[in-house]
C-alpha cells in the first residue's frame, strides 16, 4: 500500500494514500544498478556491458545491493521485415540474448532502453506502434528492466503512451521493472503510480553541483530542489526518480559526490550508478558501497525523505525508517564550513526525548543527545546520521 508521510502537531505520521499503485511485484525497494549513458553515451558495446557486470561483482557493488546492468540508447539500428527490433551487429555481435545470459551468469539482472516516440533520443528506432512486439522480444531475450524515454513523441499523450507499454510488459510473461524516463514533463507523480515502478521527476542530471547546462540539464543540487513536496507519491513498487548518479564522473569533488549520494538515499531514489565502475578511485568506490547509507535508501518502509528545515544555505532532510528511527542529512550549500542543527521537533519527536546518534559516513556512534544535534558541515558537504530514541 502506498503511504503518505505527514508532519502534524509534532508527530510524524504514516497514513495510507488513496492513489493506485502498480503491483507487478517488483522494485519493493528502490532499484539499484548501473546504466551506460552518463559515462559512455552512444559509445556503448557488448564489451563495455560485460566489463560492467564483471566490475559490479569484483568491486563489491553486487554485495552492497546493486543488481541491474542497463544498456541505454544506441544499441538498436533498425527493424527487420517482420518489424522486430534489430541490435547493432557491429557493437553487439553476440546479440542481446547472449549478453543478458552473461549478466545473469554473474547473479545480476539485465536492463535495456527504448522510447515512447517514433525514434529514440539518439535517433534510433523506438517503440511507438511496436510496444507489444518489443515487449515480447525483451522477454525472449531475458530482459529484467526497461528504461522508456520520451523523445520524438510529438503530440502523444504521456499517460496513455506509457500505459500502453505497461500493458505490453505485463502481457510479455516476464517480470520487467518499468522505468518511465518522462523528465517530469507531464507531472508523472500524479498519474504514474499504477503505470511504472519509477518515474523521472526532472530533466537530465548534469555532472556538476549546480546550474543548468546549455542543453537544459540540471546540476545535482538543483534537481534536489525539484524533489521538495513529491515524497507522498512514492513508496514500495513506485518511486520518484531524480535521475541516475553522477558519482565518480569527474565534474564534482569527492565531498560533493558524498552529498549527492546521501541526498539520493534520503530521498529513497533509485541508485543507478553512471560511472566507469571498472576504473574507480578508492574514495568513489567507498561512496558507492557504503552499506549504512544504502540501508537508508533501501529501508523497507519505503518512506521518501523530505526537507524539514531550511535556513538559507543550511538544510535538514529527514526520512522515517521502519524501526521508528530517523535518517537525517545535515546539508551545507554555502561556501564555507558552518554548523547545522537538527531539532527533535523537526523529526516528530518531543524535545525532552533522549536519542542515540550514529554517523553513517564515519561508521561510528556519536553518543546520546536530548532535544537536538549539531555538527560542523563542510562547504557543499553533508553529515548523515541516524537518530534513535
C-alpha positions as CSV (number, residue, x, y, z in Angstrom):
1,X,0.0,0.0,0.0
2,X,1.3,3.5,-0.8
3,X,1.9,5.7,2.3
4,X,1.9,9.4,2.7
5,X,4.2,10.8,5.4
6,X,2.8,13.9,7.1
7,X,4.2,16.2,9.8
8,X,1.3,17.1,12.1
9,X,1.4,18.6,15.6
10,X,5.0,17.4,16.1
11,X,4.3,13.8,15.2
12,X,5.5,12.0,12.1
13,X,2.5,10.1,10.8
14,X,2.3,7.3,8.1
15,X,-1.1,7.1,6.6
16,X,-2.3,5.2,3.6
17,X,-2.7,7.1,0.3
18,X,-5.7,6.6,-1.9
19,X,-3.7,6.8,-5.1
20,X,-3.4,3.5,-7.0
21,X,-0.1,1.7,-7.4
22,X,1.3,-0.7,-9.9
23,X,1.6,-4.1,-8.4
24,X,3.8,-6.2,-10.6
25,X,5.7,-7.5,-7.5
26,X,8.9,-5.6,-8.5
27,X,11.0,-2.8,-7.0
28,X,9.7,-3.1,-3.5
29,X,12.8,-1.0,-2.6
30,X,14.3,1.5,-5.0
31,X,16.2,-0.3,-7.8
32,X,20.0,-0.3,-7.6
33,X,22.3,-0.9,-10.6
34,X,24.3,0.7,-13.3
35,X,23.4,2.4,-16.6
36,X,25.7,3.0,-19.5
37,X,24.6,6.5,-20.5
38,X,26.3,9.0,-18.2
39,X,29.8,7.7,-18.9
40,X,29.6,6.0,-22.3
41,X,26.7,7.7,-24.1
42,X,26.5,6.2,-27.6
43,X,29.9,4.6,-27.3
44,X,28.4,1.5,-25.9
45,X,29.1,-2.1,-26.9
46,X,28.9,-5.6,-25.5
47,X,32.4,-5.4,-24.1
48,X,31.5,-2.3,-22.1
49,X,28.5,-4.1,-20.7
50,X,30.3,-7.4,-19.9
51,X,33.1,-5.4,-18.1
52,X,30.5,-3.5,-16.1
53,X,28.9,-6.8,-15.0
54,X,32.3,-8.1,-14.0
55,X,33.2,-4.9,-12.1
56,X,29.9,-4.8,-10.3
57,X,30.8,-8.2,-8.7
58,X,34.5,-7.5,-8.2
59,X,34.1,-4.0,-6.7
60,X,31.7,-5.2,-4.0
61,X,28.8,-3.3,-5.5
62,X,26.7,-6.5,-6.0
63,X,27.3,-7.4,-2.4
64,X,26.1,-3.9,-1.4
65,X,22.8,-4.4,-3.2
66,X,23.3,-3.3,-6.8
67,X,21.8,-5.7,-9.3
68,X,20.8,-4.2,-12.7
69,X,23.1,-3.7,-15.6
70,X,21.2,-1.5,-18.1
71,X,22.2,-0.6,-21.7
72,X,20.9,2.8,-22.5
73,X,20.4,4.3,-26.0
74,X,22.3,3.3,-29.2
75,X,22.1,-0.5,-29.1
76,X,19.5,-0.7,-31.8
77,X,19.8,0.1,-35.5
78,X,16.7,-1.0,-37.5
79,X,13.7,-3.3,-37.7
80,X,13.7,-6.4,-39.8
81,X,11.0,-7.3,-42.4
82,X,8.7,-8.6,-39.7
83,X,9.1,-5.4,-37.6
84,X,11.4,-7.0,-34.9
85,X,13.9,-4.6,-33.4
86,X,17.5,-5.3,-34.6
87,X,20.6,-4.7,-32.4
88,X,23.7,-3.2,-33.9
89,X,25.7,-6.2,-35.2
90,X,29.0,-4.2,-35.1
91,X,28.8,-3.3,-31.4
92,X,26.7,-6.2,-30.2
93,X,27.9,-9.1,-32.4
94,X,26.9,-11.8,-29.9
95,X,23.3,-10.5,-29.7
96,X,21.3,-9.2,-26.8
97,X,20.1,-12.6,-25.6
98,X,23.7,-13.9,-25.1
99,X,24.6,-10.6,-23.4
100,X,21.7,-11.0,-21.0
101,X,22.7,-14.6,-20.3
102,X,26.2,-13.3,-19.4
103,X,24.9,-10.7,-17.0
104,X,22.6,-13.4,-15.4
105,X,25.6,-15.7,-15.1
106,X,27.1,-13.1,-12.7
107,X,24.0,-13.3,-10.5
108,X,22.8,-9.9,-11.8
109,X,19.8,-8.6,-13.8
110,X,19.8,-7.1,-17.3
111,X,18.1,-4.0,-18.5
112,X,17.5,-2.3,-21.8
113,X,16.3,1.0,-23.3
114,X,13.7,2.2,-25.7
115,X,11.5,5.3,-26.2
116,X,7.8,6.0,-26.4
117,X,8.1,8.0,-29.6
118,X,9.0,7.2,-33.2
119,X,12.7,7.5,-32.6
120,X,15.0,7.4,-29.5
121,X,16.8,10.5,-28.3
122,X,19.8,9.4,-30.4
123,X,17.6,8.9,-33.5
124,X,17.5,5.1,-33.3
125,X,14.3,3.1,-33.8
126,X,11.9,3.5,-30.9
127,X,8.7,1.6,-29.8
128,X,5.8,3.7,-31.0
129,X,3.4,1.3,-32.6
130,X,5.6,-1.7,-31.7
131,X,5.0,-1.8,-27.9
132,X,3.7,-5.4,-27.6
133,X,6.1,-6.8,-30.2
134,X,9.1,-5.2,-28.5
135,X,7.9,-6.3,-25.0
136,X,7.7,-9.9,-26.3
137,X,11.2,-9.6,-27.8
138,X,12.6,-8.2,-24.5
139,X,11.0,-11.2,-22.6
140,X,12.5,-13.6,-25.1
141,X,16.0,-12.1,-24.6
142,X,15.7,-12.3,-20.8
143,X,15.3,-8.5,-20.1
144,X,14.6,-7.6,-16.4
145,X,14.3,-3.8,-16.6
146,X,13.2,-1.3,-19.3
147,X,14.0,2.4,-19.3
148,X,11.5,4.1,-21.6
149,X,12.3,7.6,-22.8
150,X,10.2,10.5,-24.1
151,X,12.0,11.8,-27.2
152,X,10.3,12.4,-30.6
153,X,6.8,12.0,-29.2
154,X,5.1,14.9,-31.0
155,X,1.5,15.3,-29.7
156,X,1.4,11.9,-28.0
157,X,-0.5,11.6,-24.7
158,X,2.1,10.8,-22.0
159,X,-0.1,8.8,-19.6
160,X,-1.7,6.8,-22.5
161,X,1.7,6.1,-24.2
162,X,3.3,4.8,-21.0
163,X,0.2,2.8,-20.1
164,X,0.4,1.0,-23.5
165,X,3.9,-0.2,-22.7
166,X,3.0,-1.1,-19.2
167,X,0.3,-3.4,-20.6
168,X,2.7,-4.8,-23.1
169,X,5.2,-5.7,-20.4
170,X,2.6,-7.3,-18.2
171,X,1.4,-9.3,-21.2
172,X,5.0,-10.4,-22.1
173,X,5.0,-13.2,-19.5
174,X,8.2,-11.9,-17.8
175,X,8.6,-9.7,-14.7
176,X,10.2,-6.5,-16.1
177,X,10.8,-3.3,-14.0
178,X,9.3,-0.4,-15.8
179,X,11.3,2.9,-15.6
180,X,9.5,5.9,-17.1
181,X,12.0,8.5,-18.4
182,X,9.5,11.2,-19.0
183,X,11.5,14.1,-17.5
184,X,8.6,15.3,-15.3
185,X,7.1,16.9,-18.3
186,X,3.6,15.7,-17.5
187,X,4.0,15.5,-13.7
188,X,4.1,11.7,-13.7
189,X,4.0,11.5,-9.9
190,X,0.3,12.4,-10.3
191,X,-0.6,9.5,-12.6
192,X,2.3,7.0,-13.0
193,X,1.8,5.2,-9.7
194,X,-0.2,2.4,-11.4
195,X,1.8,2.6,-14.6
196,X,5.5,2.3,-13.7
197,X,7.9,1.2,-10.9
198,X,9.8,4.5,-11.1
199,X,9.4,7.8,-13.0
200,X,11.8,10.6,-13.7
201,X,10.8,13.8,-12.0
202,X,13.2,16.2,-13.8
203,X,15.2,16.7,-16.9
204,X,18.6,15.0,-17.2
205,X,21.2,15.4,-14.4
206,X,24.5,17.2,-15.2
207,X,27.8,16.3,-13.5
208,X,28.1,19.5,-11.5
209,X,27.0,20.9,-8.2
210,X,24.5,23.4,-9.6
211,X,23.4,25.3,-12.7
212,X,21.8,24.4,-15.9
213,X,23.6,23.1,-19.0
214,X,23.0,24.9,-22.3
215,X,21.0,21.8,-23.4
216,X,18.7,22.1,-20.4
217,X,20.2,19.6,-17.9
218,X,20.2,20.3,-14.2
219,X,23.0,20.5,-11.7
220,X,22.7,18.0,-8.9
221,X,21.6,20.4,-6.1
222,X,19.0,22.0,-8.5
223,X,17.5,18.5,-9.0
224,X,17.3,18.1,-5.2
225,X,15.2,21.3,-5.0
226,X,12.8,19.9,-7.6
227,X,12.1,16.9,-5.3
228,X,10.5,19.0,-2.5
229,X,6.9,18.1,-1.8
230,X,7.0,14.9,-4.0
231,X,7.5,12.4,-1.2
232,X,3.9,11.5,-0.7
233,X,3.7,10.0,-4.2
234,X,6.4,7.4,-3.7
235,X,6.5,4.1,-1.9
236,X,7.3,0.4,-2.3
237,X,7.0,-0.6,-6.0
238,X,6.7,3.0,-7.3
239,X,9.4,5.6,-6.8
240,X,10.2,9.2,-7.7
241,X,13.4,9.1,-9.8
242,X,15.7,12.2,-9.7
243,X,17.9,10.6,-12.4
244,X,21.0,8.5,-12.4
245,X,24.0,9.0,-10.3
246,X,27.0,11.0,-11.5
247,X,29.2,9.9,-8.6
248,X,32.8,9.4,-10.0
249,X,32.4,11.0,-13.4
250,X,34.8,13.9,-12.5
251,X,32.6,17.0,-12.5
252,X,32.2,17.3,-8.8
253,X,34.5,17.0,-5.7
254,X,34.5,13.9,-3.5
255,X,32.7,16.0,-0.9
256,X,30.0,16.9,-3.4
257,X,29.7,13.3,-4.6
258,X,29.2,12.2,-1.0
259,X,26.4,14.8,-0.7
260,X,24.9,13.6,-4.0
261,X,24.8,10.0,-2.8
262,X,23.5,10.9,0.7
263,X,20.7,13.0,-0.7
264,X,19.6,10.3,-3.2
265,X,19.5,7.8,-0.3
266,X,17.5,10.1,2.0
267,X,15.1,10.6,-1.0
268,X,14.6,6.8,-1.4
269,X,15.7,7.4,-5.0
270,X,16.7,4.6,-7.4
271,X,20.5,4.2,-7.2
272,X,21.7,3.7,-10.8
273,X,25.5,4.3,-10.9
274,X,26.7,6.0,-14.1
275,X,30.5,6.0,-13.8
276,X,33.1,3.6,-15.1
277,X,32.8,1.1,-12.3
278,X,35.7,-0.9,-13.7
279,X,38.0,2.1,-13.1
280,X,37.1,3.7,-9.8
281,X,39.2,5.6,-7.4
282,X,39.0,4.1,-3.8
283,X,37.2,7.2,-2.5
284,X,34.5,6.8,-5.2
285,X,34.1,3.1,-4.5
286,X,33.8,3.9,-0.8
287,X,30.9,6.2,-1.5
288,X,29.0,3.8,-3.8
289,X,29.3,0.7,-1.5
290,X,28.6,2.4,1.9
291,X,26.1,-0.1,3.2
292,X,24.9,2.1,6.1
293,X,23.9,4.9,3.7
294,X,22.5,2.4,1.2
295,X,20.5,0.9,4.1
296,X,18.6,4.2,4.4
297,X,17.7,4.2,0.7
298,X,16.6,0.5,0.9
299,X,14.7,0.8,4.2
300,X,11.6,-1.4,3.7
301,X,9.1,1.2,5.0
302,X,9.7,3.0,1.6
303,X,9.2,6.5,3.0
304,X,10.8,9.2,0.9
305,X,12.7,11.7,2.9
306,X,11.8,15.4,2.9
307,X,13.3,18.8,3.8
308,X,12.2,19.6,7.3
309,X,14.2,22.7,7.9
310,X,15.8,25.4,5.7
311,X,17.8,28.4,6.9
312,X,19.4,30.0,3.9
313,X,22.2,27.7,2.7
314,X,21.7,25.3,5.7
315,X,19.1,22.5,5.3
316,X,17.9,19.4,7.2
317,X,16.4,16.5,5.4
318,X,14.8,13.6,7.3
319,X,13.4,10.2,6.5
320,X,11.3,7.9,8.6
321,X,12.7,4.3,8.9
322,X,10.8,1.1,9.5
323,X,12.0,0.8,13.1
324,X,10.7,4.2,14.1
325,X,14.1,5.9,14.0
326,X,15.0,8.7,11.6
327,X,17.8,9.1,9.0
328,X,18.9,12.7,8.7
329,X,21.1,14.7,6.3
330,X,22.6,17.9,7.5
331,X,23.3,19.8,4.3
332,X,25.5,22.9,3.8
333,X,25.0,24.5,0.4
334,X,27.2,27.5,1.3
335,X,30.8,28.3,0.5
336,X,32.3,27.9,4.0
337,X,32.1,25.4,6.8
338,X,29.1,26.0,9.1
339,X,27.3,24.3,12.0
340,X,24.0,22.7,11.1
341,X,21.4,21.7,13.8
342,X,18.5,19.3,13.7
343,X,15.9,19.7,16.5
344,X,14.0,16.7,17.6
345,X,10.7,18.5,16.8
346,X,11.9,18.6,13.2
347,X,11.8,14.8,13.3
348,X,8.4,14.5,15.0
349,X,10.0,13.7,18.4
350,X,9.3,15.5,21.7
351,X,12.2,17.8,22.7
352,X,12.7,16.0,26.0
353,X,13.4,12.6,24.5
354,X,17.0,11.2,24.6
355,X,18.3,9.6,21.4
356,X,21.4,7.9,20.2
357,X,23.1,9.4,17.1
358,X,25.2,7.5,14.7
359,X,27.3,9.0,11.9
360,X,26.8,6.9,8.7
361,X,29.9,8.1,6.9
362,X,32.3,7.8,9.9
363,X,30.6,4.5,10.8
364,X,30.6,5.3,14.5
365,X,28.1,6.1,17.3
366,X,28.4,9.7,18.5
367,X,26.6,9.3,21.8
368,X,23.3,10.2,23.4
369,X,21.6,13.6,22.8
370,X,18.5,15.3,24.1
371,X,16.4,17.8,22.1
372,X,18.8,18.4,19.2
373,X,22.1,17.5,17.5
374,X,24.6,19.9,15.8
375,X,27.7,19.3,13.7
376,X,30.1,21.3,11.6
377,X,29.4,20.7,7.9
378,X,31.9,21.4,5.2
379,X,31.0,23.6,2.2
380,X,28.8,21.7,-0.2
381,X,29.0,18.8,2.3
382,X,26.8,16.7,4.5
383,X,26.7,15.0,7.8
384,X,24.4,11.9,7.6
385,X,23.2,10.4,10.8
386,X,20.5,8.2,12.3
387,X,18.6,9.3,15.4
388,X,17.2,6.5,17.5
389,X,15.1,7.4,20.7
